């Protein structure tokens, strides 16, 4: 699958609205591999995105699905965090949210829908499906990719029958794709150390992810054994991206100088531009995903409506300052650069 791409460039699936059908189609049309994000979407909305993308391109694209949350949750810690956010919520004119009983993100409905009519590629984040599920997708002609952040996760995904691994370094923007919640934000590994470590354990094609924003970055990870490079933040400012205007502007704002990993918004480690919310609430946020995500959702929506960027999640990778305001096709070409011939 990856060897058939004109350019070894994969557009990262970015849940929350950034990964639109227009973006996925534009990347695929430019010779890369575009991705839709099914996370936080209903099965019906996911299918509508697939239908729209197919109307825009006949080339292969992928859909990313979140694995269901299975970690035990300290409900008392979540309740305490919800209470701590009370003053922040009142400032924004809302109440903190309540976690739903179903923590699966609509897994059963999405898997049933995708198996009935799969896109060319189906990828999974926050864990690995069982071998029977992977086999079912392969039998339907779908190429299966699993996101991994450690050598142990890579072995598990390879054993389950994945066709390729997305090796995600700690530099990546948005959520770390770890199998399960982790309590220590320092447990992630940098891509350029993780990639060769995984390469020694498997012959599967590897997609390198984490802070990749230039042709030199792409060349570097290909030389380290990757078959393709995945970029997300690099596409956030393009016109096809569904990121908000404020988010796009923040990526170029000289006052935003760094990124950091945080659990403050969702309960799971995710990298974003440092803002007041992260700094004030990180130490109190429990490792509880997606419970914390639902607790903070009303606050984030209200802050976004007000244009209050100090209370929203501004997901961004370590190389955010290199994200260009250009059409997706130009971003693909720029990333491919001297490496285009290796696709």
N, C-alpha and C positions, 0 to 999 in steps of 0.2 A: 504493500500500500504506500508506504512512505517513499519508497524508491521511485514511484511513478510521479511524484510531485516535480513540477518544473523547477521549483525553488524549495530548499529545505527549511521552510518557514511555516510554523503552526501558530495560528492566533489563539491565544488562551481563552477558554470559556470563562466569562466573568459574570457571575450571578448578580442579580440586583438591577439589571437593566442595560448594562453597557454592551453586552453581546447581542446585538440586534440581527435579524435576518439580513438587513442591508450590509452589515459589517461582515458577517460570515460569507455571504455571497461574493462580496467584493474581494475578499482575501482569496477565496477559491478561484475566482475568475482571473486573479493576478498570478496564479500558479502556485499559491500556497495551499494550506488546509485551514478553512474557516471552521469555527465552532459556535454552536448555540449552547446556552447554559440553561439546563432544566431546573437547577436549584431554585427553590422558592416559587416555582411555577406550578400550576396545576397540570395534570396530564393533558387536559383540553387545550390549555394555553401553549404547552409544549408542542402539541400536534399542529396548532395553528402556525407557530413559528417555523416548523419543518415545512409545512405546505407553502408558506410565503417564500422561504429560502429556495425551495425547488422551483418556484416560479421565476426566481431571479437568476438561477444558475443551474446548468445541467452537470456541473462538476461535483466531485465528492466533497462532502462536508461532514462534520461530526456533531454529536449531541453529548453533553456531559451530564451525568446524573450523580447526585449526592447519595452515598450509602446511608441507610437509616442509622440514627443515633442509638447506640446500644449500651453506652457506658452508664453505670449507676450514677445518680445525681443526688447531691446533698441538698434536699429541698429546703432545709432550714437556711443554708448558705444563700440559696437563690432568693428566698424570702427576705433575708437580711439585706441583700444587695438591692432588691426592689424597694425596700423601705428607705435605704440610704439615698436612692435616686429621687425620692419624693420632692424635695425642694427644687431640684433641677426640672422635674416634670411640671411642677406648679408654675415655675418661671416661664415655661413654654406653653402653659395653658392646657396640659393634658394629664392623664394618669399613666403610670407605668403599665406595660402590658402584662398579661397573664399567660404563662406557657400552656399550650394545648396538651390534651391527654395523648394525642397521637404525635409522636416525635419522628415519624418515618419520612416526612416530606413527600407523602403520596407515593412511596416506593412501589407498592403493588400495582397501582393503576398505571404508573409510568412504564414499568417493565412490561406489563401486558400490552400496552399501546406500542411500545418500541418493537417488541417481538412480532407484532402483527404486521408492521411495515417499517423496518429499520432503515435509518440512514446508512451511508457507507461506513461510518465510524461511530462507535459508542464508547465513551470513556467513563470511568468511575473515579470519584474522589471521596476521601474520608474512609477508605477501606477497600476491600476486594470482594466481589461477589463469589459465591461458592462455585465450584467447578461445573456443576450442572447448569447454572445460569450462564456462565461464560460459554459453555458448549452450545447452549440453545441459541445464543447470538451468532456464534460461529456457523452453526448449521443453517441459519437464516442468511448467511453471507455477509454479516457485519464484522468489521475488524475491531477487536476489543483492545482498549488501552486502559491501563490502571496507573493512577498517580501514586508514586512512592517517595518517601523522604528519608528512608534508611535502607541499608543493605538487607536487613531482616525482612522489611516489607517487600523489597524487590524479589526475594526468594519466594515469599508467600504468593505473590502475584504470578510469578512465572510458573509455580507449581499448580496454580488454579487454571492455567491455560491461556493467560493473556497473550495477545499477539505482539504487544509492544508495551514498554513502560515509559511513563512520563516521570523523569527524575527531577524532582523539584527541590532546589536549594533554598536556604533560608532567606535569600535575597528577594524572593518572589513577592509581588504585591498581592494583597488580599489574603485569603485563608491559606494556611499551611495544610497540605493534604494528608496529614498524619492519620494513621489508622487509630481512631479513638482520640479522646481528649488527652492532652498532656498538661501537667501542672507547671512545669518549668519552661519558661519562654526561651531559655538558653539551650534547649536540647537540639535545636535544628543544626544542620550541617551546611556549610557553604557549598555551592554547586560544584566548584572546581575541585573540591576534595571528594564530594559524594559521587560524582559521575564516574571517575576511574574506579572507585571502590565497587560500584555496582557493575561496571563493565567486566570486572574480573570474575563475577559470579554468574553471568548469563550471556548467552549469545543473542538474546532478543534485541530487536531494534530499540534504541533509546531516544527519547525526545527530551532534550535538556531544557530546563525552565528555571528562571531565577535571575532577574536583573539584566536580561539580554536586550540591548537596544541599538546595537550598531553592527555593521558587517564584520568588524574585527571580533566582536563578541561571538558572532555566529561561527566564524572561522575557528576560533579558539575551541569552542565546544565540539565542533566536528572533529578537530584534531585529537580531542580527548576521548573520542569513541562514539559520539552521538550521531544518529542518522538525520536528525533535524533539530532545530531550535524553536522553542516556544516563547512567544512574547505576548504580554497582555497590556502592561502600562504603555508600551510603545504605540498602541492603537487607541488609547483612551481619548486623545484629543482630535482624532480624525472625524470628519463630518458624518461618517456612517455610524460612529459610536453612539450609544444611547446614554452615555454619562451626562450628568447635568452640566449646564453651562458653568455653574459655580465650581464644580469639581474640575472641569477642564481648565478653568482660569487658575485654580489653586495650584495645579501642577506647574504653572509658569510663574507663579507669584514669588518674587524674590524673598518675601518674608517667610515662606515655607522652606525651611532649610534642611530638614532631615525626616527620615522615616523611622519607625520603630515597630516592633511586634507588640500586640496588645490583645488582651482578652476582654477589655472593657465594654466593647460593643456587642459581642456575640458569645463569649464564654469559651471561645476557641482561639488559639493564636492566629493573628492575622496582621499583615504589615500595611501600615498606612502613614500618611503625613501626620506628624505629631501636632496635636491641638490640645486645647484646654481640657476637653473631656477625657482624653487619654491620660493626661498627666494627673488629673484629680481623682480618677476612679479606678485606674489600673490595679492599684494595690488591693482593692476591695472585691474585684470581680472574681467569682468562683470559676473553676474549670467545669463549666456546665453548658454544653451546646446541644440543642439549639435554644435551651431555656432562656439564657441571657439574651440571645438574639430577639426573642419575642418580648422580653421585658423592656428592652431599649427601643424597640421598633417605633412606638408612638412618639418617643422623644426625638428620634432621628427624623421622622417624617415632619414633625412640627418645626424642628430646627431648619430643615431644608426649605420648607415653605417660607420661612422668615429670612432665609439667606444667612443663617447663623452657622458659619463653617467651623466654629469651635465646638459644636455639639453634634456633628455628623461624622460618619466614617468616610474618610477620604483615602480609600485604598490606593496604594501606589507601591511599586517596587523600588529597589535601591537606586536604580538608574533613572528615576522619574524625571530628572531635569533634562534628559535627552529626548523625551517624548515630543514629537513634532506635530504641528498643526497642519496636516497634509492629508490628502485622500489616502484611503487604505492601500490602494494599488501602489502608490509612491512609497508608503512605509514598507511594503513587501519588497519592492525593488531595492530600497536602501538597505534593508536587513540582508538581502541576498548578496548584494555587492559582488565582490570577487569570488564569493562562495557559490554563486548561482550555478556554475557548471558542475557542482558536486551533487545537485539534486538528481 
